[in-house]
Every structure is written in C-alpha cells, then in structure tokens.
Amino acid sequence: MSFKNENIEDYKDIWVFCEQRDGKIVDTDIELISEGRKLANERGARLVGLLLGKEGIAEHVKELGGYGADIVYVVEDERLDVYTTDAYTKVICDIIDDKKPEVFLVGASTIGRDLAPRVAARLHTGLCADCTHLDINMEQYSAFLKEASSLNVEGLSLDMEDTNLKMTRPAFGGHMMATIICPRFRPCMATVRPGVLKRGEYDQTAEQKVIVEKLACNLEKEDLRTKVLQVVKETRKMVDLIGAEVIVSVGNGISKDPSLGISLAEELVDALGGGVVGASRAVTDAGWLTADHQVGQTGKTVRPRIYVALGICGAIQHKAGMEDSEVIIAVNNNEDAPIFETADYGLVGDLFEVVPALISELNSAKQ
C-alpha cells in the first residue's frame, strides 16, 4: 500500500500548532516557537505558526514573530473559537495536505493530546508523544547524547547524514529515554510537554517582519458532529510548579512520617519567602501528594531560582526535571546519593532534623 505523504521531498518547513484559549496565546506556544526556531535553523527552513480561532484572533500573532516565527497562518471562524476535535482536525489536515510541512509540533496540553493523534491518523503519519528533546542536525543530536546519555557515544555507529527529526521521550516509566524517528512519512509529528523547552529571547525587529496570512476555513455542516453549548470553568487550587521561583520537593526520605515531611517542606517554603512543594515520583505513586506536584521526566520540568530536594536520592528521571534550576540544595542521609552530583549545596543528615534547623536559621536571619 502506498500513501501520498511518502514523497518526503515534497515536504518543507517547520510548523507549530499555536493553541489559544479565550482568544489568547498560551505560554506553551512561545516554548514551541522558540524550539521550532532552533530546528528551522538546523534545517535551513522557515518556521511557520498555525493558529485557529474566531474573528479577530490574528491581532494576537505578532508576538510569535518576536520569538522566531517567519510566517503565521491564521484561520478565523466563529466555529473555531472553542476547540472541538472534528473542526480543528478537519481544518488542520486540509491545510497540511495543501502546504506540506516537514515537521508539525503540538503542545502536550489536554487539547494537544486529543488533537495530535487525530491529525496523525488522518494524515497517515507517525506521532511521538510527550517529547522532552528534539533535534534534526546529527551533530547537535550527538552532542545531546554525550551530555544526557550513559551510552558510549563514540562507539555508536550513527548516520551523520540523517536529517529526520529525532524525537526523544521518556519510556518505561521514565527509567530510560527513547529516540524515535519517522523516516517514511511526513510530516514528522511530536507533542511536547509544557515547561521542558526554554523560551527564546524576544526580538522586536523580528516581530515587525513576521508575515501573517489568513487562510480560508472550509468547514461543512457534515464535518461537525459535536457542538459546544457551554463552557463551565471550575475553580480549584492548582500547583504552579513551572512558574515557581522556589520549589521544595520531597522524596522517599519522608516515608517514616509523610505528613510531617510534607509539613516541614511547606514551612521551609514559607521561610524561603514563598513558593510551592514538589515531589518525586515515589511520593506521588504512594499517594502522599497528588500528581500535579511531581517533578521529573514523568512529571514537570522546572527551572526555579531555588530548588530544594529533601530525601530525594536523585534518580536520572528526577534530575532531568530540575537540573536547570539556578541553585540546587539537597538534604539526604546517604552521602553517596546521586542528587549530590547535581546539587550546588549538599547537607548529609536526617531531613527531619536538618529541615527544622534550616527553618529556624532562616527565620532568625529575617528578624
């Protein structure tokens, strides 16, 4: 069986699906555009953003140019104001069939995780979900392997001419990393976790140069099998790990008294001037904290000003989620714990004794 998208030489440019909610660009779009700029530079291609929304949404796209987009395609229609799988999939697939991008990136939000597999299935292409790293250029990918992998990269037989998108994601519960390529079909599709990619520098000059092009919306009544009657927003307390300046995370070291361990972490957060409490996977798996507190490859990737790891051994999947923090402080009773290899400051001792002393010293210093 042959497919029309096997002619990979017909496919050009790096595309990013730009999600909007209530007519506003979401933060993940900026991260993806920044990463897309890197890939476009590696490939020598244009970076294109694709935005769907109601009439007037095009007014918000200039910002994408400031972060690297060369072109932003905009589809305006009242039926695209609120996301529905049928409408967005139909419109996006029609545009991709016409324009033929080589790469299509989607944020791994609730919308992105619903949309991307529908689009990939309809286009007969592959999709790598929940990516944490992307490369096209093999030299860049080799450098990434040398830094992040335990493999002997020098001993590997790598095809240095390979220009497929290299999509790296956690596998087997975060215990290993897998790099996946899609060599036969286009576009190469990936969903990328929010927070794992760095936001690029904003360029006012580039914002003025971005091309905004409006495309037609070819939706028929039979294309829409669902209709949003009402959007009801539920207000609940969310854990903002990605935006936090200070994070105090707890690990399996609190197991002898989880409630007290979490309470001490909360007190330490307050003593440091405010922030949030994070957790290792062991803590969330045990049910001591909910999954939205989890830091790591299978949780959230964070870059706070201060990161404190209490009773966390420092498995590679956890370190990958916090190693870019500005200052890392570790407390562990095992002096050989891997977390000390990453930490700027390390304290060897029982966290139930060390943390109260830290809190006392911080409070005294404030007074």
Long-range contacts (C-beta under 8 A, 24 or more apart in sequence): 3-124, 3-185, 5-123, 5-124, 5-125, 5-185, 5-186, 5-187, 6-184, 6-185, 8-102, 8-184, 8-185, 8-186, 10-100, 10-186, 11-100, 11-101, 11-102, 11-186, 11-187, 12-45, 12-46, 12-100, 12-101, 12-102, 13-40, 13-45, 13-46, 13-47, 13-48, 13-99, 13-101, 13-102, 13-103, 14-39, 14-40, 14-43, 14-45, 14-46, 14-47, 14-48, 14-101, 14-102, 14-103, 14-105, 15-48, 15-49, 15-50, 15-96, 15-101, 15-103, 15-104, 15-105, 15-187, 16-47, 16-48, 16-49, 16-50, 16-69, 16-104, 16-105, 16-106, 17-50, 17-92, 17-104, 17-105, 17-106, 17-107, 17-112, 17-115, 18-49, 18-50, 18-51, 18-61, 18-64, 18-72, 19-107, 19-109, 19-111, 19-112, 20-51, 20-52, 20-53, 20-57, 20-60, 23-53, 23-54, 23-56, 23-57, 23-60, 23-81, 24-60, 25-51, 25-60, 25-61, 25-63, 25-64, 26-107, 26-109, 27-194, 28-107, 28-109, 28-112, 28-192, 28-194, 29-64, 29-107, 30-63, 30-64, 30-67, 30-199, 30-200, 31-107, 31-192, 31-194, 31-195, 31-196, 31-197, 31-198, 31-199, 32-105, 32-106, 32-107, 32-192, 32-197, 33-64, 33-67, 33-68, 33-69, 33-200, 34-67, 34-68, 34-197, 34-198, 34-199, 34-200, 35-105, 35-134, 35-192, 35-197, 36-68, 36-69, 36-103, 36-105, 37-67, 37-68, 37-69, 37-200, 38-200, 39-103, 39-134, 39-135, 39-136, 39-165, 40-68, 40-70, 42-135, 42-136, 42-137, 42-140, 43-102, 43-136, 43-137, 43-163, 45-102, 46-70, 46-71, 47-71, 48-72, 48-73, 48-99, 48-101, 49-73, 50-75, 50-92, 50-95, 51-75, 52-77, 52-80, 52-88, 52-91, 52-92, 53-80, 53-81, 54-78, 54-80, 54-81, 58-212, 58-214, 61-210, 61-212, 62-207, 62-210, 62-212, 63-207, 64-210, 65-206, 65-207, 65-208, 65-209, 65-210, 66-202, 66-203, 66-204, 66-206, 66-207, 66-210, 67-199, 67-200, 67-202, 67-203, 67-206, 68-200, 68-203, 68-206, 69-210, 70-210, 70-211, 71-210, 71-211, 71-212, 71-213, 72-210, 72-211, 72-212, 72-213, 73-99, 73-213, 73-214, 73-215, 74-212, 74-213, 74-214, 74-215, 75-214, 75-215, 75-216, 75-217, 76-214, 76-217, 77-217, 77-219, 79-217, 79-219, 79-224, 80-217, 82-228, 82-231, 83-111, 83-115, 84-224, 84-226, 84-227, 84-228, 85-114, 85-115, 85-118, 85-226, 86-223, 86-224, 86-225, 86-226, 87-219, 87-223, 87-224, 88-115, 89-115, 89-118, 89-119, 89-122, 90-218, 90-219, 90-223, 91-217, 91-218, 91-219, 92-119, 93-119, 93-122, 93-123, 94-218, 95-215, 96-123, 96-187, 97-123, 100-186, 100-187, 101-186, 101-187, 102-165, 102-186, 102-187, 102-188, 103-136, 103-165, 103-187, 103-188, 103-189, 103-190, 104-187, 104-188, 104-189, 104-190, 105-134, 105-189, 105-190, 105-191, 105-192, 106-189, 106-190, 106-191, 106-192, 107-191, 107-192, 107-194, 108-191, 108-192, 108-193, 108-194, 109-194, 112-191, 113-191, 116-189, 116-191, 119-189, 120-189, 123-185, 123-187, 123-189, 124-185, 125-182, 125-185, 125-186, 125-187, 125-188, 125-189, 126-180, 126-182, 126-185, 126-188, 126-189, 127-189, 127-190, 127-191, 128-167, 128-169, 128-180, 128-182, 128-189, 128-190, 128-191, 129-169, 129-190, 129-191, 130-169, 130-170, 130-191, 130-192, 130-193, 131-167, 131-168, 131-169, 131-190, 131-191, 131-192, 131-193, 131-196, 132-168, 132-169, 132-170, 132-177, 132-192, 132-193, 132-196, 132-297, 132-301, 132-320, 133-168, 133-196, 134-165, 134-166, 134-167, 134-168, 134-190, 134-192, 135-165, 135-166, 135-168, 136-163, 136-164, 136-165, 136-166, 138-162, 141-166, 141-179, 144-168, 148-177, 148-320, 149-177, 164-188, 165-190, 170-297, 170-298, 170-317, 173-281, 173-298, 174-281, 174-296, 174-297, 174-298, 174-317, 175-317, 177-297, 193-300, 193-301, 194-242, 194-300, 195-241, 195-242, 195-300, 195-301, 195-302, 196-301, 198-303, 238-292, 239-276, 239-277, 239-290, 239-292, 239-293, 240-276, 241-276, 241-278, 241-292, 241-293, 241-295, 241-299, 241-300, 241-302, 242-300, 242-301, 242-302, 244-275, 244-276, 244-302, 244-304, 245-274, 245-275, 245-304, 245-305, 245-306, 246-272, 246-273, 246-274, 246-275, 246-276, 246-304, 246-305, 246-306, 246-308, 247-275, 247-276, 247-277, 247-278, 247-295, 247-302, 247-304, 247-306, 247-307, 247-308, 247-322, 247-325, 248-272, 248-275, 248-276, 248-277, 248-278, 248-308, 248-310, 249-277, 249-278, 249-279, 249-280, 249-295, 249-307, 249-308, 249-309, 249-310, 249-312, 249-322, 250-277, 250-278, 250-279, 250-280, 250-283, 250-288, 250-289, 250-310, 250-311, 250-312, 251-279, 251-280, 251-282, 251-283, 251-309, 251-310, 251-311, 251-312, 251-313, 251-318, 252-280, 252-282, 252-283, 252-311, 252-312, 252-313, 253-310, 253-311, 253-312, 253-332, 253-333, 253-351, 254-283, 254-288, 254-310, 254-311, 254-351, 255-286, 256-352, 257-352, 258-283, 258-286, 258-288, 260-352, 261-288, 261-310, 261-311, 261-351, 261-352, 262-288, 262-289, 264-310, 264-351, 264-352, 264-355, 264-356, 264-359, 265-310, 265-355, 267-355, 267-359, 268-308, 268-310, 268-355, 268-358, 268-359, 268-362, 271-358, 271-359, 271-362, 271-363, 271-366, 272-306, 272-308, 272-362, 275-304, 275-306, 278-302, 278-322, 280-312, 280-315, 280-318, 281-317, 281-318, 295-321, 295-322, 296-320, 296-321, 296-322, 297-321, 309-339, 309-343, 310-351, 310-355, 311-351, 312-337, 312-339, 313-337, 313-338, 313-339, 314-338, 314-339, 314-340, 314-341, 314-342, 331-355
